[in-house]
């Protein structure tokens, strides 16, 4: 199930563009020009390294707000996303942390992005930010009002969260619930940033009938294994200098993952 018509292999390689801390956030110290320049440099390295798509995220805005962000974050991210969409011939997505899914849908729809990554789309969970409730009804109504075709990629049992509230539901049942609520793709993750997902979880969510994407822990060493099972891989930490998400993208690390996916594809074709 191909996510993009232009992707090189059956499994899409989505590279993360982590923005510098945005205006008004605790770690903010960069000008907007510096934030834009950093994002454009990372996007260029991801594009040249072989990514099929880009995903822009305000990862440095720690600690995150819960469910909504202010106009300074929306406007800042809209500027950056517009520049990236205009400059690179790749599909672009956006995630606005934490769980600011309506804001993400608004930015994506207005700036020409193709998809959003949405935590807290269906059901509820406890995250670092506190209680996070489902947002599907509001997000999809906003998409309808905007006449938008932006896809919603929804995290099922999202990382950095506790899921005791839904512990009486199996992962496969949750996946069906996300599909019922209107998600366009499902994201499976490990327990935290940089941690591998459980490969068997891909099989558990498959029966929901939606594309399945791995959202954490992908490296050059495991990309082929996960790529053989998933429709897409979102990669952020391992493609940075020294595998540190706060540092710039290292093109050689991007190339290594792209080559691993291409090799897996070639083996499959034999």
Secondary structure, DSSP 4 states (H G I P E B T S, - for coil): --S-TT-SSSSEEEEEEEPPPPTTSTT--S-HHHHHHHHHHHHHHHHHHT-SEEEEE-TTSPSPPSS---HHHHHHHHHHHHHHHHH-SSEEEEE-TTT-HHHHHHHHHHHT--EEEESSSSS-EEETTEEE---HHHHHHHHHHHT---EEEEESS-SSEE-GGGTTS-HHHHHHHHHHTT-SEEEE--SSTTPPPPHHHHHHHHTT-SEEEE-S---TTTHHHHHTT-SEEEE-GGGBGGG-TTSPB-HHHHHHHHHHHHHHHHHHH-
